[in-house]
Amino acid sequence: MDLADERKTTEMSAARASAAKRETTALRAFSFSAYSTQALLVSYIPLYFMDQGFSEHQIGIIYATGPFISIFANILLGWTSDKFQTIKKLLTLLLFGQLAMLSLLFPVEHFAIICVVMTAFYFFQTPINPLSDSLVLLSSQYTGTPYALIRIFGSLGFAVSAYAFGWLLRAVGSEWTLPIGLVTITITIILSFLLRDYRTSSRKIEFSGFFQLMRKPSVVTFFFVMLLVSISHRMYEGFLAVTLRQIGASDSLIGLAWLTSAASEIPVLFLLGKYGHRFKELPLLAVASVMYAIRMWLLGDLDDPRLVIVTQLMHSVTFGIYFSTALRYISQLIPDEFRSSGQAVYAVVWTGLAGFISGTAGGYVFEAFGRSAFFQAGSLLAILAAFGFMASHMYNRSRI
């Protein structure tokens, strides 16, 4: 190789490295912004509706509309993404849909109409995370950046925004919840144009193979056990803010609770990104489920908001371990060509079925039997999930 060829090769390598760095930065910025909106939805939308005069059961129903419609939205968008080999365009389209639906909430006060609008909003919102996760997972072979080192910026966006929005809403009032949402969604739309569309393969995808895969006993068992702990997580997520408000916490203190939980998962995601491959997935999921059980029990027993905030540090070993480990295990169960569809099924269970059950049945239990019974039920589900994951692990070992 002469000097000119060597210089050309060096320049091409530098150009690829520069492009990979830009792509990684764009993905991190998009993740930060998208999770900022998520922080507002999870942390303050329930309080917004509470200040509008709705009961816990009504808030549970509103909260359940998203998971219910996500069952259809995630399957439809996952199939569309794999069929047409695009993620970026769908993300942008979904964000514009969110912007439109959130704008419609301003003049609405009737409960039934709010449920309809929120159902439409969640149709556009719930597929965002699984599609963006698919994009990040596919990007790693081009950028060389592991999934966890990009997903961390989503946790940062959630943590910073949850705390900042709490202080802001405390100062200006909960009526500013919707305008803040419009701002975060608009920023995310702008950032979506900077993303690159990664594709899995150019060959025709036969979805009959995917449906056969989803009927395998090992796949069905995993998703069923995952549903149990997912319901527990959604019970915590949907009613933490309501619980804190009931025991006397201010909006800024509620923001601190969400900041604590989101920040605590960052080092765990980083460590799992570096060393998680050294551990078996199912035992790790069992450990996370046990910690969910302890965490839920404490939430039902504590009456001091400050102690509840301390328990939020357990988010690192509940959600932090569970989320990334479940994704890693699913990547072994589902081939790359069905990546978006596999993520969609994961989202249907994690967000759709679990959220619908926790919002409807959970909201009724919370209102009829009280906070302690509500969180104790979630604790029991998490214990059952831990047994399920360990039983699956032992069964898999026996077959080797």
C-alpha positions as CSV (number, residue, x, y, z in Angstrom):
1,M,0.0,0.0,0.0
2,D,1.5,3.3,-1.0
3,L,1.4,6.5,1.0
4,A,-1.7,7.9,-0.9
5,D,-3.7,4.7,-0.2
6,E,-2.7,4.7,3.4
7,R,-3.7,8.4,3.8
8,K,-7.1,7.6,2.1
9,T,-7.7,4.6,4.4
10,T,-6.9,6.8,7.4
11,E,-9.2,9.5,6.3
12,M,-12.0,7.0,5.7
13,S,-11.5,5.5,9.2
14,A,-11.6,9.0,10.7
15,A,-14.8,9.8,8.8
16,R,-16.5,6.6,10.0
17,A,-15.5,7.3,13.5
18,S,-16.8,10.9,13.3
19,A,-20.1,9.7,11.8
20,A,-20.4,7.1,14.6
21,K,-19.8,9.7,17.2
22,R,-22.5,12.0,15.7
23,E,-25.0,9.2,15.5
24,T,-24.3,8.2,19.1
25,T,-24.8,11.8,20.2
26,A,-28.0,12.1,18.3
27,L,-29.4,8.9,19.9
28,R,-28.4,10.0,23.3
29,A,-30.0,13.4,22.9
30,F,-33.2,11.8,21.5
31,S,-33.3,9.4,24.4
32,F,-32.8,12.2,27.0
33,S,-35.6,14.2,25.5
34,A,-38.1,11.3,25.0
35,Y,-37.7,10.2,28.6
36,S,-38.2,13.8,29.7
37,T,-41.7,13.5,28.3
38,Q,-42.0,10.1,30.0
39,A,-41.1,11.7,33.4
40,L,-43.9,14.2,33.0
41,L,-46.4,11.5,32.1
42,V,-45.5,9.1,34.9
43,S,-44.8,11.7,37.6
44,Y,-47.2,14.5,37.1
45,I,-50.1,13.6,34.8
46,P,-51.8,11.6,37.6
47,L,-51.4,14.7,39.9
48,Y,-52.8,16.9,37.2
49,F,-55.9,14.8,37.0
50,M,-56.2,14.6,40.8
51,D,-56.1,18.4,40.9
52,Q,-58.9,18.4,38.3
53,G,-61.1,16.6,40.9
54,F,-60.9,13.0,39.7
55,S,-60.9,10.1,42.2
56,E,-58.1,7.4,42.5
57,H,-60.3,4.9,40.7
58,Q,-60.9,7.4,37.8
59,I,-57.2,8.1,37.6
60,G,-56.6,4.4,37.5
61,I,-59.0,4.1,34.6
62,I,-57.3,7.0,32.7
63,Y,-53.9,5.4,33.4
64,A,-55.2,2.1,32.1
65,T,-56.3,3.5,28.7
66,G,-52.7,3.8,27.6
67,P,-51.7,0.2,28.4
68,F,-54.9,-1.1,26.8
69,I,-54.4,0.7,23.5
70,S,-50.7,-0.1,23.6
71,I,-51.5,-3.8,23.1
72,F,-52.7,-2.9,19.6
73,A,-50.4,0.0,19.0
74,N,-47.2,-1.8,19.8
75,I,-48.1,-4.9,17.7
76,L,-49.1,-2.7,14.7
77,L,-46.1,-0.4,14.9
78,G,-43.7,-3.3,15.5
79,W,-45.1,-5.2,12.5
80,T,-45.0,-2.0,10.3
81,S,-41.4,-1.3,11.3
82,D,-40.2,-4.8,10.4
83,K,-42.3,-4.9,7.2
84,F,-41.1,-1.6,5.8
85,Q,-37.7,-1.6,7.5
86,T,-37.9,1.8,9.1
87,I,-37.9,3.0,12.7
88,K,-37.0,6.7,12.3
89,K,-40.0,7.7,10.2
90,L,-42.4,5.9,12.5
91,L,-40.8,7.7,15.6
92,T,-41.3,11.1,14.0
93,L,-44.9,10.3,13.0
94,L,-45.7,9.0,16.5
95,L,-44.3,12.2,18.0
96,F,-46.5,14.4,15.8
97,G,-49.5,12.3,16.9
98,Q,-48.6,12.9,20.6
99,L,-48.4,16.6,20.0
100,A,-51.8,16.7,18.4
101,M,-53.5,14.6,21.1
102,L,-52.0,16.5,24.0
103,S,-53.2,19.8,22.5
104,L,-56.8,18.4,22.5
105,L,-56.7,18.0,26.3
106,F,-56.7,21.7,27.0
107,P,-60.4,22.4,26.5
108,V,-61.6,19.0,27.8
109,E,-63.1,18.5,31.3
110,H,-65.6,15.6,30.9
111,F,-64.1,12.3,32.2
112,A,-65.3,10.2,29.3
113,I,-63.9,12.5,26.7
114,I,-60.6,12.7,28.6
115,C,-60.4,8.9,28.5
116,V,-60.9,8.9,24.7
117,V,-58.3,11.6,24.1
118,M,-55.8,9.9,26.5
119,T,-56.4,6.6,24.7
120,A,-55.5,8.2,21.4
121,F,-52.5,10.0,23.0
122,Y,-51.2,6.7,24.3
123,F,-51.6,5.0,20.9
124,F,-48.9,7.4,19.7
125,Q,-46.8,7.4,22.9
126,T,-46.5,3.8,24.0
127,P,-44.6,2.4,20.9
128,I,-41.9,5.1,21.3
129,N,-39.8,3.2,23.9
130,P,-39.8,-0.2,22.2
131,L,-39.1,1.3,18.8
132,S,-36.3,3.6,20.1
133,D,-34.8,0.6,22.0
134,S,-34.8,-1.4,18.7
135,L,-33.1,1.5,17.0
136,V,-30.4,1.7,19.7
137,L,-29.8,-2.0,19.7
138,L,-29.4,-2.0,15.9
139,S,-27.2,1.0,16.0
140,S,-24.5,-0.7,18.2
141,Q,-23.1,-2.7,15.3
142,Y,-22.5,0.6,13.4
143,T,-21.5,2.9,16.2
144,G,-19.7,0.5,18.5
145,T,-21.6,1.9,21.5
146,P,-23.4,-0.6,23.7
147,Y,-27.1,-0.2,24.3
148,A,-26.7,0.5,28.0
149,L,-24.3,3.5,27.4
150,I,-27.0,5.2,25.3
151,R,-30.0,4.1,27.4
152,I,-28.3,5.8,30.4
153,F,-29.1,9.1,28.8
154,G,-32.8,8.2,28.9
155,S,-32.4,7.6,32.7
156,L,-30.6,11.0,33.0
157,G,-33.4,12.7,31.1
158,F,-36.1,11.1,33.3
159,A,-34.2,11.9,36.5
160,V,-33.3,15.5,35.7
161,S,-36.8,16.3,34.3
162,A,-38.7,14.6,37.1
163,Y,-37.0,16.8,39.6
164,A,-36.9,20.0,37.6
165,F,-40.6,19.7,36.6
166,G,-41.5,19.2,40.2
167,W,-39.9,22.5,41.2
168,L,-41.4,24.2,38.2
169,L,-45.0,23.0,38.8
170,R,-44.7,23.8,42.5
171,A,-44.0,27.4,41.5
172,V,-46.5,27.8,38.6
173,G,-49.2,25.3,39.4
174,S,-50.3,21.9,37.9
175,E,-52.2,23.7,35.1
176,W,-48.8,24.1,33.3
177,T,-48.4,20.3,33.1
178,L,-49.8,20.1,29.5
179,P,-47.7,23.1,28.1
180,I,-44.5,21.5,29.5
181,G,-45.5,18.3,27.7
182,L,-45.9,20.2,24.4
183,V,-42.4,21.7,24.8
184,T,-40.7,18.4,25.5
185,I,-42.5,16.6,22.6
186,T,-41.6,19.4,20.2
187,I,-37.9,19.2,21.1
188,T,-38.0,15.4,20.6
189,I,-39.6,15.8,17.2
190,I,-36.7,18.1,16.2
191,L,-34.1,15.6,17.5
192,S,-35.8,12.7,15.6
193,F,-34.8,14.3,12.3
194,L,-31.2,13.8,13.3
195,L,-31.5,10.1,13.7
196,R,-30.3,7.5,11.2
197,D,-32.5,4.6,10.1
198,Y,-30.8,1.3,10.7
199,R,-32.0,-1.8,8.9
200,T,-31.7,-5.5,9.9
201,S,-31.6,-7.2,6.5
202,S,-32.7,-6.7,3.0
203,R,-34.3,-10.2,2.6
204,K,-38.1,-10.7,2.7
205,I,-39.4,-11.3,6.2
206,E,-41.8,-14.2,6.7
207,F,-44.0,-13.5,9.7
208,S,-45.3,-17.0,9.9
209,G,-41.9,-17.9,11.4
210,F,-42.4,-15.2,14.0
211,F,-45.8,-16.5,15.0
212,Q,-44.5,-20.0,15.3
213,L,-41.7,-18.7,17.5
214,M,-44.2,-17.0,19.8
215,R,-46.0,-20.3,20.4
216,K,-42.9,-22.1,21.7
217,P,-43.4,-23.1,25.4
218,S,-40.2,-21.4,26.6
219,V,-41.2,-18.1,25.0
220,V,-44.8,-18.3,26.3
221,T,-43.6,-19.1,29.8
222,F,-41.1,-16.3,29.9
223,F,-43.6,-13.7,28.9
224,F,-46.2,-15.0,31.4
225,V,-43.8,-14.8,34.3
226,M,-42.6,-11.4,33.1
227,L,-46.2,-10.3,33.2
228,L,-46.4,-10.9,36.9
229,V,-43.5,-8.7,37.9
230,S,-44.6,-6.2,35.2
231,I,-48.0,-5.8,37.0
232,S,-46.1,-5.1,40.2
233,H,-43.9,-2.5,38.6
234,R,-46.9,-0.8,37.0
235,M,-48.8,-0.7,40.3
236,Y,-45.8,1.1,41.8
237,E,-45.4,3.5,38.8
238,G,-49.0,4.4,38.5
239,F,-49.7,5.1,42.1
240,L,-46.5,6.3,43.6
241,A,-47.3,10.0,43.1
242,V,-50.8,9.5,44.4
243,T,-49.5,7.7,47.5
244,L,-46.9,10.4,48.2
245,R,-49.5,13.1,47.8
246,Q,-51.8,11.3,50.3
247,I,-49.1,11.1,52.9
248,G,-48.3,14.8,52.7
249,A,-45.5,15.1,50.1
250,S,-45.3,18.3,48.0
251,D,-44.8,18.3,44.2
252,S,-41.1,19.0,44.6
253,L,-40.7,16.1,47.0
254,I,-42.5,13.9,44.5
255,G,-40.0,15.1,41.9
256,L,-37.2,14.2,44.2
257,A,-38.6,10.7,44.6
258,W,-38.6,10.2,40.8
259,L,-35.1,11.7,40.6
260,T,-33.8,9.4,43.2
261,S,-35.2,6.3,41.4
262,A,-34.1,7.3,37.9
263,A,-30.6,8.3,39.1
264,S,-30.1,5.1,41.0
265,E,-30.5,3.0,37.9
266,I,-27.7,4.7,36.0
267,P,-24.7,3.0,37.6
268,V,-26.5,-0.4,37.4
269,L,-27.2,0.1,33.7
270,F,-23.6,1.0,33.2
271,L,-22.3,-2.0,35.1
272,L,-24.7,-4.4,33.3
273,G,-23.6,-2.9,30.0
274,K,-20.0,-3.7,30.9
275,Y,-20.3,-6.9,32.9
276,G,-23.9,-8.2,32.6
277,H,-22.9,-10.8,30.0
278,R,-21.1,-12.7,32.8
279,F,-24.3,-13.6,34.6
280,K,-27.2,-15.8,33.7
281,E,-30.3,-13.8,32.8
282,L,-33.1,-15.7,34.6
283,P,-31.4,-15.8,38.1
284,L,-30.8,-12.0,37.7
285,L,-34.5,-11.5,36.9
286,A,-35.4,-13.6,40.0
287,V,-33.2,-11.3,42.2
288,A,-34.9,-8.2,40.7
289,S,-38.3,-9.7,41.4
290,V,-37.5,-10.4,45.1
291,M,-36.3,-6.8,45.4
292,Y,-39.6,-5.6,43.8
293,A,-41.5,-7.6,46.5
294,I,-39.6,-6.0,49.3
295,R,-39.9,-2.5,47.8
296,M,-43.7,-2.9,47.3
297,W,-44.2,-4.1,50.8
298,L,-42.3,-1.1,52.2
299,L,-44.4,1.3,50.0
300,G,-47.5,-0.1,51.6
301,D,-46.1,0.2,55.2
302,L,-44.3,3.5,55.3
303,D,-46.1,6.8,56.2
304,D,-43.2,9.2,56.1
305,P,-42.5,10.6,52.6
306,R,-38.8,10.9,53.3
307,L,-38.6,7.2,54.0
308,V,-40.5,6.4,50.8
309,I,-37.9,8.5,48.9
310,V,-35.1,6.3,50.5
311,T,-36.8,3.2,49.2
312,Q,-36.6,4.7,45.7
313,L,-32.9,3.8,45.7
314,M,-34.1,0.2,45.3
315,H,-35.0,1.1,41.8
316,S,-31.4,0.4,40.9
317,V,-31.8,-3.3,41.7
318,T,-35.4,-3.7,40.6
319,F,-36.0,-1.9,37.3
320,G,-32.3,-1.3,36.6
321,I,-31.6,-5.1,36.6
322,Y,-34.9,-6.2,35.3
323,F,-35.2,-4.0,32.2
324,S,-31.8,-4.4,30.7
325,T,-31.6,-8.1,31.6
326,A,-35.1,-8.9,30.1
327,L,-34.1,-7.2,26.9
328,R,-30.9,-9.2,26.7
329,Y,-32.8,-12.4,27.3
330,I,-35.4,-11.5,24.6
331,S,-32.5,-10.8,22.1
332,Q,-31.6,-14.5,22.6
333,L,-35.2,-15.7,22.1
334,I,-36.1,-13.5,19.1
335,P,-33.9,-13.4,15.9
336,D,-32.7,-10.0,14.7
337,E,-35.1,-10.0,11.7
338,F,-38.0,-9.9,14.1
339,R,-36.4,-7.4,16.4
340,S,-39.1,-4.7,16.3
341,S,-41.9,-7.3,16.5
342,G,-40.2,-9.0,19.5
343,Q,-39.8,-5.6,21.2
344,A,-43.5,-5.0,20.5
345,V,-44.5,-8.2,22.3
346,Y,-42.3,-7.2,25.2
347,A,-44.0,-3.8,25.3
348,V,-47.4,-5.4,25.1
349,V,-46.7,-7.4,28.2
350,W,-44.5,-4.8,30.1
351,T,-46.7,-1.8,29.3
352,G,-50.0,-3.0,27.8
353,L,-51.3,-6.0,29.7
354,A,-49.5,-5.1,33.0
355,G,-50.6,-1.5,32.9
356,F,-54.2,-2.3,32.0
357,I,-54.5,-4.8,34.9
358,S,-52.8,-2.5,37.4
359,G,-54.8,0.5,36.3
360,T,-58.3,-1.0,36.4
361,A,-58.1,-3.8,39.0
362,G,-55.3,-2.0,40.9
363,G,-57.2,1.3,41.0
364,Y,-60.2,-0.5,42.4
365,V,-58.2,-2.3,45.1
366,F,-56.4,1.0,46.0
367,E,-59.7,2.8,46.5
368,A,-61.7,0.0,48.1
369,F,-59.1,-1.7,50.3
370,G,-56.4,1.0,50.8
371,R,-52.8,1.6,50.1
372,S,-51.4,-1.3,52.2
373,A,-53.5,-4.0,50.6
374,F,-52.7,-2.6,47.1
375,F,-49.0,-2.7,47.5
376,Q,-49.1,-6.1,49.4
377,A,-50.8,-7.6,46.3
378,G,-48.0,-6.2,44.2
379,S,-45.5,-7.7,46.5
380,L,-47.1,-11.2,46.2
381,L,-47.1,-11.0,42.4
382,A,-43.3,-10.2,42.4
383,I,-42.6,-13.2,44.7
384,L,-44.5,-15.5,42.3
385,A,-42.5,-14.0,39.4
386,A,-39.2,-14.8,41.3
387,F,-40.2,-18.4,41.7
388,G,-41.2,-18.6,38.1
389,F,-37.9,-17.2,36.8
390,M,-35.9,-19.6,39.0
391,A,-38.1,-22.6,38.0
392,S,-37.5,-21.8,34.4
393,H,-33.7,-21.5,35.0
394,M,-33.6,-24.9,36.8
395,Y,-35.6,-26.5,34.0
396,N,-33.3,-25.1,31.3
397,R,-30.3,-26.4,33.2
398,S,-31.8,-29.8,33.5
399,R,-32.1,-30.0,29.7
400,I,-28.4,-29.2,29.0
